Amino acid sequence: MSGRKRIYVDEGEWNRLRQEAGKLAELKRDVPKMVERIREQTQADIEASMREVDQRHARFEQAVTQLSEHTREVERETAQRLRENNDRLHREITEQGAQLRSETSEALRQQQETLTRAIDRERQERERRQAEIGAKVDALRADQDRAERIAREYAADAQVLRDQVVQYPHERYLPNRVAPLEARLSTLVSNVHSGLGAHSLSAAQELVQSFSELRLDLERLDQEWRACRMAAERDLVRLRELLRQNEKIDLRGRLPENSPSELPDVDHWSRGALTRLATEVDSLLAQVRDDAQPMTTEALLAVVDTVPEYEQRLETVVTQAVTAMRAAQLRTNLAELIADALDHHHHYQVTTAGFASEDQREAFLAKSVHHVSGSEIVIEVEPGERVDGPPVVRLHNFDADGASEAERAARTRSIHRNVLDHSGIDLRATEEHAEPDDRKRDIEPLITRRAPLSARFPVEPGETRDRR
């Protein structure tokens, strides 16, 4: 009587194997190489960004010389302190890259708080100085000619500050803030040219202060954006290097001395999961570096916040790859132990064995033949039906001599005992179908080449495999 028997592997033993795989899957982190890769790939961008800021500061410092005495000193002091803040930010970013800080998000938020406090202090000092200057100007209001001249100077100052403000991407940082001020400036210039400058003195003062305050806000937002962009780029480059360092499963020290020197490939064993993850990271890095459509500060912070999640996904991918390797080893070992039981107790001999399509990630097949009766048994050990599930064993019995149910039960008991004795794995068998799958009778086309039945994967340290 022929048939197809399904054998289930004990979940407990399978879970133990998965736990061992998790221990083997610890990520490799070559920190010096990471630091060097970050320096190579981000230093040019950092320097270009800082150079752009320095050039803007230099242009502003030159523009300050065009301001009237009422505005010049306040703006010069502000420019000096802003440059000092920018230099400090540059040093902090460089230090973070060298230290590979893991708490990047928190560091960025601390930088933002420090910058906001510095800007607030600057704003308070400016208000104090402007109040002093305003009091002096107020004393001159009665003199129409002098008031007219001061209003004209303020109008010129407002134009100079406006030209500096528009050098920022103001519509990205503070949309719809510049146009109303430009409209007020146009009205002020018109009034001054019409001889109404003395009556527009207060409006002129307020407009200069408004452009000055707007520039201060834009400077803060620009520094925050640049810091977040540099941090996002640095973290993604570090992540990309981490992916590169974990392209291979490092089993050195765990393999026999005569094992192949080439290390197993994570992407192969994870069925392309590593490539898919790297593609996501590369796409995100390209978005961060995109100058044509720059990401917002909030979006860049979100990128920084997601980097730890990508690292966890990488750990999962490597664990999946190691588990897949161990599962392939387990499938081979199970087939070998089943074949041993049939050989030693029921006089079957293996004639052909190998992985389906020569792919070690697929089912392992072995054909055993009873040379007296001509009966054949095809041992098929498939990957689990779930990604994280244990392998499934099927025995396709092609009995030529009308083997009795008792004979088939004896074979099942021999298999169970041999597997349990030599591997500790408990198997449970059920009759899946009354007839075997004829498509599995000739396994030569399925495996395309012969392979030795003995396991082609290393036995982990501490494991033994008895052979009768």
Salt bridges, closest charged atoms under 4 A:
GLU11 OE2 - ARG386 NH2 3.93
GLU13 OE2 - ARG16 NH2 2.54
GLU20 OE2 - ARG16 NH1 2.23
GLU20 OE1 - ARG326 NH2 3.26
ASP30 OD2 - LYS33 NZ 3.99
GLU36 OE2 - ARG39 NH2 2.85
GLU40 OE1 - ARG37 NE 3.75
ASP45 OD2 - ARG289 NE 3.88
GLU47 OE2 - HIS90 NE2 3.91
GLU52 OE2 - ARG226 NH2 3.05
ASP54 OD1 - ARG83 NH1 3.93
GLU61 OE2 - ARG83 NE 2.94
GLU73 OE1 - ARG76 NH1 3.02
GLU75 OE2 - ARG126 NH1 3.29
GLU77 OE1 - ARG81 NH2 3.88
GLU77 OE1 - ARG129 NH1 2.98
GLU92 OE2 - ARG88 NH1 3.16
GLU103 OE2 - ARG101 NE 3.37
ASP120 OD1 - ARG123 NH1 3.54
GLU122 OE1 - ARG81 NE 2.20
GLU125 OE2 - ARG128 NH2 2.47
GLU132 OE2 - ARG128 NH1 2.68
GLU132 OE1 - ARG129 NE 3.92
ASP138 OD1 - ARG141 NE 2.84
GLU148 OE2 - ARG152 NH2 3.71
GLU153 OE1 - HIS70 NE2 2.93
GLU153 OE2 - ARG149 NH1 3.04
ASP163 OD1 - ARG162 NH1 3.00
GLU171 OE2 - HIS170 ND1 3.33
GLU182 OE2 - ARG162 NH2 2.79
GLU213 OE1 - ARG123 NE 2.53
GLU213 OE2 - ARG126 NE 3.98
ASP217 OD1 - ARG123 NH2 2.48
GLU219 OE1 - ARG56 NH2 3.42
GLU219 OE2 - HIS57 NE2 3.46
ASP222 OD2 - ARG56 NH2 2.77
ASP222 OD2 - ARG226 NE 2.67
GLU224 OE2 - ARG220 NH1 3.28
GLU233 OE2 - ARG289 NE 2.78
GLU241 OE1 - ARG37 NH1 3.11
GLU241 OE2 - ARG244 NH2 2.66
ASP250 OD2 - ARG252 NH2 2.71
ASP265 OD1 - LYS248 NZ 3.50
GLU280 OE2 - ARG313 NH2 2.72
ASP282 OD1 - ARG240 NE 2.69
ASP291 OD1 - ARG229 NH2 2.59
ASP305 OD2 - ARG109 NH2 3.43
GLU311 OE1 - ARG29 NH2 3.12
GLU311 OE2 - ARG238 NH1 2.68
GLU336 OE2 - ARG467 NH1 2.44
ASP340 OD2 - ARG467 NE 3.17
GLU358 OE1 - ARG449 NE 2.91
ASP359 OD2 - ARG361 NH2 2.78
GLU362 OE2 - ARG271 NH1 3.20
GLU376 OE1 - LYS367 NZ 3.45
GLU376 OE1 - ARG441 NE 2.91
GLU380 OE1 - HIS396 NE2 2.86
GLU380 OE2 - LYS440 NZ 2.65
GLU382 OE1 - ARG394 NH1 2.26
GLU385 OE2 - ARG6 NH2 2.60
ASP388 OD1 - ARG386 NE 3.12
ASP399 OD1 - ARG411 NH2 3.44
GLU405 OE1 - ARG408 NH1 3.86
GLU407 OE2 - HIS346 ND1 3.37
ASP421 OD2 - ARG468 NH2 3.57
ASP426 OD1 - HIS416 NE2 2.59
GLU431 OE1 - LYS5 NZ 3.12
GLU431 OE2 - ARG408 NH2 3.00
GLU432 OE1 - ARG4 NE 3.00
GLU432 OE2 - ARG6 NH1 3.33
GLU432 OE1 - ARG394 NE 2.87
ASP437 OD2 - ARG439 NH2 2.98
GLU444 OE2 - ARG450 NH2 3.22
GLU460 OE1 - ARG254 NH1 3.99
GLU463 OE2 - ARG326 NH2 3.08
